[in-house]
Amino acid sequence: MLLRDDRVPAEARKFISMNAAIFVALDLVIGLAPGIDNAAHIGGFASGVLLGLVFAGVRVRSGRTSSIPERPENS
């Protein structure tokens, strides 16, 4: 959800997205091992994304995209 917020610096968003992509790729590769169900990994990922949306307070119908409070303006 931090990737969707313009208040997070671009460098931090890039770092977060790169680490998330590496984690997802490793998780899928590990899922190729015998006895491991990749469907469970994909289901867990999808559930995590959905719960992340819920806990971040995203309300698609209201147009609200973040529950992170606005930064106070410097006086």
trRosetta pair geometry for C-beta under 8 A, 3 or more apart (Angstrom, degrees):
i j d omega theta_ij theta_ji phi_ij phi_ji
1 4 5.7 -53 -163 31 49 111
1 5 7.0 44 145 -23 71 107
1 52 5.4 -165 -35 164 105 103
1 53 7.1 161 -86 -91 111 43
1 56 3.8 -170 -135 -93 163 157
1 58 7.1 -146 -128 -41 116 118
1 66 7.0 138 166 -116 105 82
2 5 5.7 -61 -153 31 42 113
2 8 4.9 88 179 -65 91 164
2 12 7.4 -76 151 130 127 110
2 13 6.8 -158 127 -102 88 76
2 16 5.9 -117 84 -146 122 177
3 8 7.4 -76 -91 69 24 145
3 13 5.1 111 -124 -149 66 98
3 16 6.1 -148 -68 95 94 127
3 17 5.8 89 -107 -68 133 101
4 58 7.8 22 93 -94 160 129
4 65 5.9 -131 145 170 119 110
4 66 6.7 -178 101 -71 101 101
5 8 5.0 82 85 -4 98 102
5 65 7.4 169 -89 123 68 101
5 66 4.8 82 -97 -96 108 150
5 68 5.7 31 -131 32 156 140
7 66 7.8 -177 20 118 116 169
7 68 6.5 -152 59 107 137 134
7 70 7.5 -164 -86 -133 150 50
7 71 6.1 165 -152 -19 127 110
8 12 5.2 -110 171 85 95 124
8 13 5.4 115 110 -59 113 93
8 16 7.9 -12 156 2 145 144
9 12 4.6 90 65 7 86 104
9 13 7.1 -154 96 -6 44 86
10 13 5.6 -54 -147 37 35 112
10 14 6.3 36 154 -21 67 104
11 14 5.7 -53 -149 35 31 112
11 15 6.4 32 152 -19 64 106
12 15 5.6 -53 -147 37 33 113
12 16 6.2 33 154 -19 66 106
13 16 5.7 -54 -145 38 30 111
13 17 6.2 26 158 -16 65 109
14 17 6.0 -58 -145 39 28 107
14 18 6.3 28 157 -19 64 108
15 18 6.0 -56 -146 36 27 109
15 19 6.4 21 158 -13 63 110
16 19 6.0 -61 -149 40 28 107
16 20 6.2 27 155 -20 65 110
17 20 5.6 -53 -143 37 32 112
17 21 6.3 33 157 -21 65 105
18 21 5.8 -55 -148 35 29 110
18 22 6.5 29 154 -18 64 106
19 22 5.7 -52 -147 36 33 111
19 23 6.3 34 154 -20 65 107
20 23 5.7 -55 -148 37 31 113
20 24 6.3 30 155 -18 66 106
21 24 5.8 -53 -145 37 30 109
21 25 6.2 30 156 -18 64 108
22 25 5.8 -57 -147 38 29 110
22 26 6.2 26 157 -16 65 108
23 26 5.9 -57 -146 38 28 108
23 27 6.2 30 155 -22 63 109
24 27 5.6 -56 -148 35 29 114
24 28 6.5 26 155 -16 64 105
24 45 6.7 72 -124 -121 101 139
25 28 5.9 -58 -150 37 30 107
25 29 6.3 29 154 -18 66 107
26 29 5.6 -55 -145 38 33 111
26 30 6.1 33 156 -18 67 106
27 30 5.9 -54 -146 38 28 110
27 31 6.4 36 150 -27 60 107
27 41 5.3 166 155 -163 107 131
27 45 7.5 143 105 -66 152 118
28 31 5.3 -52 -152 30 34 120
28 32 7.4 45 149 -31 60 92
28 38 6.5 51 -142 -141 67 115
28 41 6.6 172 -89 117 54 146
29 32 5.9 -43 -167 11 39 114
30 33 6.0 -26 -178 -3 52 114
30 36 6.7 -79 137 136 73 170
31 36 5.1 -141 -141 122 47 118
31 37 7.3 -45 -155 101 99 23
31 38 3.7 97 157 -96 134 84
31 41 4.8 -93 -82 3 138 151
32 36 7.5 10 44 68 15 117
32 38 7.1 29 -67 -65 49 124
33 36 4.9 55 69 11 88 125
36 41 7.8 35 159 -33 104 119
37 40 4.4 74 94 -1 106 108
37 41 7.4 174 103 -7 61 81
38 41 5.2 -50 -155 35 49 114
38 42 6.2 46 149 -18 75 102
39 42 5.8 -54 -145 40 33 109
39 43 6.1 35 153 -19 65 108
40 43 5.6 -53 -142 40 30 112
40 44 6.2 34 156 -21 64 106
41 44 5.7 -54 -147 36 29 111
41 45 6.4 32 153 -21 63 105
42 45 5.6 -51 -149 34 32 114
42 46 6.4 31 154 -17 65 105
43 46 5.8 -54 -145 38 32 109
43 47 6.2 32 155 -18 65 107
44 47 5.6 -54 -144 39 31 112
44 48 6.2 35 155 -22 64 106
45 48 5.7 -56 -150 34 29 113
45 49 6.6 29 153 -19 64 103
46 49 5.8 -52 -150 33 32 111
46 50 6.5 29 153 -15 65 106
47 50 5.8 -57 -148 39 32 110
47 51 6.1 27 156 -14 68 108
48 51 5.8 -55 -141 41 29 107
48 52 6.1 36 155 -25 63 107
49 52 5.6 -54 -149 34 29 116
49 53 6.7 32 152 -20 62 102
50 53 5.7 -52 -154 31 33 112
50 54 6.6 30 150 -17 65 105
51 54 5.4 -53 -147 37 37 113
51 55 6.0 26 159 -11 71 109
52 55 6.1 -58 -137 44 27 101
52 56 5.9 23 163 -18 64 113
53 56 6.1 -61 -141 39 23 107
53 58 4.7 -68 -165 46 78 127
54 58 7.6 -69 -69 42 20 84
56 66 6.5 -56 166 -133 105 53
56 67 5.6 -179 172 15 50 104
57 64 6.7 -62 136 130 92 127
57 66 7.0 54 73 167 103 23
57 67 3.1 90 29 -57 140 122
58 64 6.7 -174 -144 101 39 81
58 65 6.1 13 -124 -142 90 39
58 66 7.3 8 -84 -72 78 33
58 67 7.9 -100 -46 -26 50 91
59 62 4.1 16 113 32 123 110
59 63 7.5 -10 93 36 86 31
59 64 4.5 38 44 48 98 108
60 63 7.8 35 179 -68 29 29
64 67 7.8 52 156 -70 120 65
